[in-house]
């Protein structure tokens, strides 16, 4: 293999945004894809269920794509896999728990039987054409998390995955710092390192510290029913809640489909150990006194359809919040979710529950590295080139400044973006060109059928409402047989705006008469005239711009 060949690193998600992590590594006519995640919709995406990466570039280069390798089992790293596989079926490599969670998704989409899943362990090296790929043990808020080293003919590329340095992990061993040091001694051409917590100084606390807090809370609230909301995928956190429940003689019930699914997979694979007779079904909770129960639930982010939100708003079929319940929200709000969480907390307080959330107790620690841990990985690997990943632009910029303090030259630090090709050679690293990229919106069963125009219409309808103008015309001579009738939805309350509606009908009628005089009898002209005159009239009267939809029926 010629040494003058270049490696292309193509981020298809996860840069200048939170979530939707996906990166393509291309060398010598072969592509390996790292992670395949989703993101949750923003407020300006009404009705959208999830957002996944645009994989047009990979579809165009189908023959080159060798495999997907996965760092860990969080939704922002595996959530888009079923949608990817429906278009491009390639083998998937990941750890036991990661693949266990992927299998649940593939079963839901009827893809399991035709997908090749290859289980790997930390330390394993696999050959994928021009790439030798090594999996490196890390710590994160889910077990079996990995960093990845890509060995190529031009040098070694290291991707940190999501990680922190936890010396007292709940399950398994601590991060393999020795391997990072070994790679650094041999020479790392480029390091891609996550930037989520780069704004936080110091070290991330060990997950085990949360267990002490739970014990304290369970001890001090011995006569109350306890509900704990956390991320379904935070297996370590769920294990600690179960441990505390067992120590204080309580039964545990899970609420929320994703919580039940993850717990089932984690217990089946041995990542979660539940003592005998501790776990009960949510249907059995009425058999026990409040002080004998712990309910572990989804909804720590205030998601509208989550179990905790439904409980807070009395919409849950099996759990009702009672006066005196203790609700612990064991998570930090994802940026943008502060308001929904605040609403849920307020509702819980109104129902007489006692609520403990992040600002009151040490009930959550992050799964992501803070500044000192990020500096440690930089110093161990000592890369020639540095590419901060996983974060918004401010995170990437702060990580770049941190790397400069560690002695990496600013010209050797690349701030990438989704769709921008990072070209790496033995003695160069630069942005060079773009590929098609962006977002694909998933709405119900529709994937990609909702675009900017549909979203714009949804926003327009939500903000200003709609006016429908209905006219029946003669096919023979084009005369108006009935109407125009004006129907309003989300614009004004018709019964209190009868004068406005009558005036609107007159405006529509005048528009039709004007078109008739000009002999503009084709439907397009008639509709355009009505729409224009109606929009102008309504804006003049109300300073609002509802969507105007003319409907002409011929008889």
Secondary structure, DSSP 8 states (H G I E B T S, - for coil): --TT--EEEEEEESBSBSS--EEEEEETTEEEEE---EE---TTSTT--EEEE--HHHHHTGGGEEEEE-S---HHHHTTHHHHHTT---EEEE-HHHHHHHHHHHHHTT-GGG--EEE--TT-EEEETTEEEEEEE-B-SSSS-EEEEEEETTEEEEE--S-B--TT-SSS----HHHHHHHHHH--SEEEEE-TTTTS-S----THHHHHHHHHHHHHTTTS-EEEE--TT-HHHHHHHHHHHHHTT-EEEEESHHHHHHHHHHHHTTSS---TT-B--GGGGGGS-GGGEEEEES-TT--TTSHHHHHHTT--SS----TT-EEEE-S---TT-HHHHHHHHHHHHHTT-EEE-TTTS-----SS--HHHHHHHHHHH--SEEEEESB-HHHHHHHHHHHHHTT--GGGB----TTEEEEEETTEEEEEEE-S--EEEEETTEES---HHHHHHHHHHHHH-EEEEEEEE-TTT--EEEEEEEEEESS--GGG-HHHHHHHHHHHHHHHHHHHHTT--SHHHHHHHHHHHHHHHHHHHHS---EEEEEEEE-
